[in-house]
Amino acid sequence: NYVQTADNSYLQNDNLFIVARELSNGQYTSARLKSQGLQNFTYGRIDVRAILPIGQGLWPAIWMLGSNFENVGWPACGEIDIMEQWGSDGPTNTTTGAAHVGICPGSSFYQSFSNVISSGSYADNFHVYSIEWQPDYIAWYVDNAQFFQVTPSSYPSNYTWPFNSNDWYLMINLAISNSTWAPAPNSNTIFPSQIEIDYVRVYEQNGILGCTDFSANNYNPNATCDDGSCLTIYGCTDSLACNFNPQANCDDGSCSTIYGCTDSLANNYDVLATCDDG
């Protein structure tokens, strides 16, 4: 069990601290900060620069709920997890993000990703956790590198995409876990433990989605936010050619319409043929 008290969150040297503490009776105190009723928004980019805690049972999260939560409940309101980490009995080297949809009352469905840091722990230094959020599109970034994205087609058709509706509010908290997939704190977990936040920045939507790779054949020179649509599959793109490749989007000059026997062991082998006519 854990409860929230006023001294579990405070400002120090212009940084925000959210602290989890262990009490002598086996309980924990922690804090969850939310912008509900203070600052709700829809679309844009959200950056949070933070140092996260390390230790089994510690569960820091930066996440969002639709402002209609009070009316429709979870998961119908939707949930965007900008960052979620579960401490282990060792370095916390994996961070995750997710987007939940669902029916209330009823089932939920989510898409998520995990990103493993190349060395050390996410608790060693500041890292920036971000989403780029536009109509029918959400992308996740860690230190400005994109690792995941979702669109309405990422979800079964029986679920409604909730991320174009309502305003949303932001939450940051440090929870204490106790489950089979996220065990409770053990003797190696250090208390107090904390999230240290350098800044939270929310930018208005002003980008254009599209392919930003100029070498791709569907490059969009007006795009400012890459949506993962860049195509670089080379092959014959002429549907009238005998070697047409329906998957190709970049023509490599190989298109041919010379039919004949292409088997070099056959007595009627045609050295000029590029398309076997049987």
N, C-alpha and C positions, 0 to 999 in steps of 0.2 A: 504494500500500500504506500501511496505517497500523497502528500498534500501540498498546497501552494501557500507560500507566505511572502510578505512584502520584501523581505531581505534576500530573496532568491533571484532578484534581477536589479541591476543598478548600473549607473554610468560611472566610469573611471577613466581619466585621461582621454576623454572623448570617445571611448569605446563602450559598447554595451556588453554586459556580462549576464548570462543566465546560468545559475549555479544549482547543482544538485547536491544535497547534503544528506548524510545518514544520521538518524537519531538513535539514541540508546535503546529504544524499545523496538527496534527492527523496522521502523518506518523510515520513509524518505521524504524530503521536501524538495520541491523544484518549482519551475515557473513556465507558463505559456503566455506569450505576448501575441496579441492579435490587433489588426487594424479595423475590425468589424465596427461599423457605426462611426468610424473616424476617417478612414480613407478606403473606399472601395473603387475598383476600376475594372476596365475590360480592355484587353489587348495591350500590346507594347512589349517592352523588354524589362526583365527584372534581374538585377544583379545583387547578390549578397556575398560579401567578402568576409570570411570567417575562419577561425581556428576551431576545430571540433575536438571533443574529448576522446580519450582512449580508455578502454576497459570493458570487460564483459558486463552486460546488463545495461549499458548506457545507450540511449536511443535518441539521438538528436535528429530534428527534422525541420525543414523549411517547406511550408505547404500552403495550399489555398483551397477555399471552399466557395461555392456559389452563394450569393447573398440571400437566395431563396431557401437556404438550409432550414430555417425555422419553420417554413411552410410545408416543404415537401420531404424533408429529412434526407438522410444519407442512405444509399448512394445516388438517389435521383438528382440531387443538387450538383453532382460531379465533384471530383477532387483532383487537384494537380499537385503532385509531390515534386517540388523543385530539387530537393535533396533529402535523402533519408539514409542513415547509416546505423548499423547494429554493431556495437562493440563486441569484440571477441577476446579470448584469453591470449592475446598477441597483438601485433600491429593492426590497426584499423586501416587496411589498404584498399578497401572496396567502398565505393559510393554508388548510390542508386537514384533513379528518378522514375516517376510513373504518372499515368493519367487514368483515373477510375471513372467508369460510367455505370449506370444501373437503373433498376426499377425499385420503387419503394411503395409498399413492401415487396420484396422480391430479391432477385439475384444481382450480383455485381460482376463486372468484367473489367480487367485492366491490362494495359500494355506497359512494360517496364524495361529498364536496361540496368546493367551493372558495369561500372568502369573501375578497373584495377590500376592503382598508381604503380609506376614502374619500380619505385624503390621507396623505402621508408613507410610513413603513415600519413594519412590526411590530418593527423593531429600534430604533425611536426611544424607546419607553417600555415600561413594564410592561403586559402584557395578561394576562387570566385565561382559560385554556383549560379547558373543563369537559365532562364527560358526566353525564347523568342516566340511570341504568341500573336497570331493573326487569325482572321476568319478561316476556319477549317484547317488549322495548322498550328502545331506546337512543336518546338525543337528544344533540346536540352544541351547545355554547354557546361564544361568544367574548364576553368582557366581559358575561356574563349575558344576552346576546341569543341566542335559539335560531335555528340556521340549518339543521338537518338532523335527521332521525330515521329509524330503520329498525325494522321488525317482521319476524317470520318470513315474511309475505307479500311482503316486498321481495326475496326470493330464489327462484330456481327450486326446484321441489318435490323435485328429486333431491338437493338439498343439505340436510344436517341443520343446524338452528339450534344452535350450540354454546354460546350465551351464557347458558343456564340451567343449565349443568352445570359441575361442578368449581369450585374456587377459582381465582382469577387473581392474577397478580403484575404489578407496575408496573415499567416501565423508562423511563429518560430518557438520551438519548445525543446526541452531536454527531458525526455521521459525515462522511466526505469522499466525495463522489460522483465518478463518472467513467464516464459513459454518454452515449448519444446524446440521451436525454431530460433528463439532468441532467449537463451537462458538468463536467469537472474544474476546479479552481481555475485562474485566470489571473493575469496580472501585476497586476490590480487588486484581487485578493483579499488582504486584510490578515491576517497571522498575527503573534501569536496572536489567535484569535477565540474567543468564549465564549458560553455560555448562563449567565445570572445568574438564579437562582431565589430568589424571596422566600419562598414557602411551597408545600408540598404538603399538601392537606387531603382526607381521605377521611371522608365522612359515612355513617352507617348509613341503610338504606332506611327511610323513615317517611312517604313521600308516597302520595297516591292519584291514579292517572291518570284523566284525563277532560277534558272541555271546561270551561275556566275563564272563558270569555267569557259574561258574564251576558246579553248581548243575543242570543245564539244560542239556538235552540229546544231544543238538546240540552245546555244548560248544566247542569253538575253542581255543585251548591253544596258538595259534600263534597270535590271535587277540589282537590288542591294542586299537581299537576304537569300542565300542559297537554300532551295527547298528539296535538294537531293534528286532532282529530275534530270541532271546532266547525263547525256547518252553518248557513249563512245564505243559502240559495237560496230566494228568494221566488216564490210562484206559487200555483196552486190545488192543494191537497193532498187534495181530495175525489175519490176514485177513481170515483165515480158521476157526476161532472160531466163535461160534454162538453169542457171545456177543462182537464181534469186534467193536471197536470205531474208525471210520475213522478220527476223530478229535484228537485222542490221539497221543502223540509223546513220552511219557514216560510210559513204561509198568509197571503196578502195580501188576502183578501176578494173575489177576482175570480171565484170559482167560479160557474158558470152552467149551467142546463139548458134554456135557451130555444133551440129549434131553428128554423131557417128559412133563407131565402136571405140571405146576408150580402154579396152582390155589389151595390153601390150602382148599378151600371149595368144591372142586370137589371130587367125590368118587374114582377117579383114580389118585389122587394127588400123585406125585412122589417126595419124600422129597429130593432125590439126584439130581433131575433135576435142571439145571441152565438156560436152553434154552427151552422155551415153543414150543412144536411141534404142537399145535392146537388140 
